[in-house]
Amino acid sequence: MLTSRQRASLRAMANNLEPVAQVGRQGVTPEQVRSLDEALEARELIKLTVLKNCPDEPESVAETLAGRTRSEAVQVIGNKIVLYRKSRTKPAIEVK
Protein backbone atom coordinates (compact mmCIF):
# COMPACT_ATOMS: atom_id res chain seq x y z
CA MET A 1 0.00 0.00 0.00
CA LEU A 2 1.16 3.47 -0.82
CA THR A 3 0.87 6.29 1.67
CA SER A 4 -0.71 9.59 0.68
CA ARG A 5 2.74 11.20 0.55
CA GLN A 6 4.03 8.48 -1.77
CA ARG A 7 0.94 8.83 -3.99
CA ALA A 8 1.47 12.59 -4.20
CA SER A 9 5.10 12.07 -5.21
CA LEU A 10 4.13 9.54 -7.90
CA ARG A 11 1.33 11.79 -9.19
CA ALA A 12 3.85 14.60 -9.59
CA MET A 13 6.17 12.31 -11.57
CA ALA A 14 3.28 11.14 -13.76
CA ASN A 15 2.32 14.67 -14.83
CA ASN A 16 4.88 14.67 -17.65
CA LEU A 17 4.25 11.09 -18.81
CA GLU A 18 2.57 10.31 -22.10
CA PRO A 19 0.01 7.47 -22.11
CA VAL A 20 1.57 4.15 -23.15
CA ALA A 21 -1.72 2.36 -23.88
CA GLN A 22 -5.43 2.80 -24.49
CA VAL A 23 -8.35 0.74 -23.26
CA GLY A 24 -11.12 0.78 -25.84
CA ARG A 25 -14.20 -1.04 -27.04
CA GLN A 26 -13.00 -4.50 -25.97
CA GLY A 27 -12.25 -3.42 -22.40
CA VAL A 28 -9.34 -5.06 -20.60
CA THR A 29 -7.90 -7.92 -22.66
CA PRO A 30 -5.27 -10.54 -21.69
CA GLU A 31 -2.93 -9.13 -24.37
CA GLN A 32 -3.23 -5.68 -22.85
CA VAL A 33 -2.53 -7.00 -19.37
CA ARG A 34 0.59 -8.74 -20.68
CA SER A 35 1.91 -5.62 -22.42
CA LEU A 36 1.15 -3.39 -19.42
CA ASP A 37 2.91 -5.90 -17.16
CA GLU A 38 6.01 -5.58 -19.36
CA ALA A 39 5.72 -1.78 -19.40
CA LEU A 40 5.46 -1.68 -15.60
CA GLU A 41 8.56 -3.85 -15.26
CA ALA A 42 10.50 -1.56 -17.59
CA ARG A 43 9.20 1.84 -16.41
CA GLU A 44 7.56 1.26 -13.00
CA LEU A 45 5.18 4.21 -13.52
CA ILE A 46 2.83 4.27 -16.51
CA LYS A 47 -0.13 6.29 -17.69
CA LEU A 48 -2.94 5.01 -19.88
CA THR A 49 -6.13 6.35 -21.41
CA VAL A 50 -9.63 4.88 -21.27
CA LEU A 51 -11.44 5.68 -24.50
CA LYS A 52 -15.07 6.84 -24.59
CA ASN A 53 -16.17 3.62 -26.31
CA CYS A 54 -14.88 1.45 -23.44
CA PRO A 55 -17.77 -0.44 -21.80
CA ASP A 56 -16.30 0.05 -18.30
CA GLU A 57 -15.76 3.12 -16.15
CA PRO A 58 -12.14 4.29 -15.68
CA GLU A 59 -12.23 3.48 -11.94
CA SER A 60 -13.28 -0.09 -12.71
CA VAL A 61 -10.60 -0.42 -15.39
CA ALA A 62 -7.95 0.87 -12.97
CA GLU A 63 -9.01 -1.61 -10.29
CA THR A 64 -9.02 -4.51 -12.76
CA LEU A 65 -5.63 -3.64 -14.25
CA ALA A 66 -4.05 -3.07 -10.83
CA GLY A 67 -5.22 -6.49 -9.69
CA ARG A 68 -4.13 -8.34 -12.83
CA THR A 69 -0.70 -6.66 -13.05
CA ARG A 70 -0.06 -6.69 -9.28
CA SER A 71 0.38 -2.92 -9.33
CA GLU A 72 -1.17 0.03 -7.51
CA ALA A 73 -3.57 2.50 -9.05
CA VAL A 74 -1.96 5.82 -8.15
CA GLN A 75 -4.53 8.09 -9.75
CA VAL A 76 -7.68 8.11 -11.85
CA ILE A 77 -8.62 11.50 -13.26
CA GLY A 78 -11.23 11.67 -15.99
CA ASN A 79 -10.18 9.06 -18.52
CA LYS A 80 -6.50 8.87 -17.45
CA ILE A 81 -5.11 6.15 -15.18
CA VAL A 82 -1.68 6.04 -13.53
CA LEU A 83 -0.30 2.69 -12.35
CA TYR A 84 2.85 1.97 -10.30
CA ARG A 85 4.74 -1.20 -9.53
CA LYS A 86 8.30 -1.45 -8.28
CA SER A 87 10.52 -3.28 -10.75
CA ARG A 88 11.76 -6.67 -9.60
CA THR A 89 15.01 -6.47 -11.58
CA LYS A 90 16.11 -2.84 -11.59
CA PRO A 91 14.11 -0.38 -9.47
CA ALA A 92 14.56 3.16 -10.78
CA ILE A 93 11.98 5.19 -8.87
CA GLU A 94 12.67 5.91 -5.22
CA VAL A 95 9.31 6.23 -3.45
CA LYS A 96 9.72 8.03 -0.15
DAZILIN-V499409 format. One record per pair of residues at least 24 apart in sequence whose ideal C-beta (glycine too) atoms are under 6 Angstrom apart, sorted by the first residue. I is the first residue (numbers start at 1). J is the second residue. D is the distance in whole Angstrom. If there is no record, write none. Layout:
i = (I | I)
j = (J | J)
d = (D | D)
This chain:
i = (2 | 6 | 7 | 10 | 10 | 11 | 13 | 14 | 14 | 14 | 17 | 19 | 19 | 19 | 20 | 21 | 22 | 22 | 23 | 23 | 23 | 24 | 24 | 24 | 25 | 27 | 27 | 28 | 33 | 36 | 37 | 40 | 40 | 40 | 41 | 44 | 44 | 45 | 46 | 47 | 48 | 49 | 49 | 50)
j = (72 | 95 | 74 | 74 | 84 | 75 | 45 | 45 | 47 | 82 | 47 | 47 | 48 | 49 | 46 | 48 | 49 | 51 | 50 | 54 | 61 | 51 | 53 | 54 | 53 | 55 | 56 | 64 | 68 | 69 | 69 | 69 | 71 | 85 | 87 | 87 | 93 | 84 | 83 | 82 | 81 | 79 | 80 | 79)
d = (6 | 5 | 6 | 5 | 5 | 5 | 6 | 6 | 6 | 4 | 4 | 5 | 5 | 5 | 5 | 4 | 5 | 6 | 5 | 5 | 5 | 4 | 6 | 6 | 5 | 5 | 5 | 5 | 5 | 6 | 5 | 6 | 6 | 4 | 6 | 5 | 5 | 5 | 5 | 5 | 5 | 6 | 6 | 5)
